[in-house]
Amino acid sequence: MFQRFFGTVSLFSGSRSINPLLSSIVASRASSSAAAKMSLDLAKKIAAFKAVDEYVRDNTVVGVGSGSTVVYAVQRLAERVKTEGLKLVCIPTSFQARQLIIESGLVLGDLEQHPKIHCAIDGADEVDADMVLIKGGGGCLLQEKIVASCADQLVVIADYTKNSKKLGEQYKKGIPIEVVPMAYVPIRNKVAAKYGGSLKLRMAVAKAGPVVTDNGNFILDWHFPEEKFDWDVVNRDIMMIPGVVETGLFVKMATKAYFGLADGSVTERSA
């Protein structure tokens, strides 16, 4: 039966004859996967470039967010500094952002010297119709929110898969909650008891045990139930639980969002 559909495979001689149809299917799937990745990469790039071009001005302080889309924002910042001679100071939201700033030859700053930021450019895991964001899929929510809170404008850059009518529509990994390690169990129980759903301690991939943030904390990912929430109230309630450091809910913080589309265009949403 195997020989009938897929040709003859010799395990010992090393010779192999694969059915042309099977080869075509494998090649087609690989090509589709590559095309989808290129489509997402292009969408991220055009959103990032447009945001940087429209919001970044000379002699200003810029907050630099975290994630894959921000890589393109830093690329565009470096290009504009080189071609236009812009004078910028860049404030990172994570170790990743700090390294991007340094490697791109941009001026690295901090909030001690520059507590007021003109604009922060950052990604998001999901943006709903009311401009409420879920952030923290990469574990940098605390520093991202601190930098965003110091900025006159928070500009979100993302691809089309992050654009939703309501939270949880496309992003299925839950809302991150950064917590003090000793308190993760009582926090998990309290959030689940009040709002339902389930909370899971985020586990590391390349190490045994949980993810540890840049600030030495754990992350609980809250998979909330499918119902209508007042996210402002929810965010404030969770923040009042002792041991909660920060949530990945960014409510009434974003000024504008740019979503790159698969066709190379950009759709925008304002607060």
Salt bridges, closest charged atoms under 4 A:
ASP41 OD2 - LYS37 NZ 2.90
ASP53 OD1 - ARG76 NE 2.80
GLU79 OE1 - ARG76 NH1 2.99
GLU84 OE2 - ARG80 NE 2.96
ASP122 OD2 - LYS135 NZ 3.04
GLU144 OE1 - LYS135 NZ 3.23
ASP152 OD1 - LYS116 NZ 2.90
ASP159 OD2 - LYS162 NZ 3.82
ASP221 OD1 - ARG202 NH2 2.74
ASP232 OD1 - ARG236 NE 3.72
ASP232 OD2 - LYS252 NZ 3.46
ASP237 OD2 - LYS194 NZ 3.28
GLU246 OE2 - LYS145 NZ 3.01
GLU268 OE2 - LYS50 NZ 2.77
GLU268 OE1 - LYS256 NZ 2.87
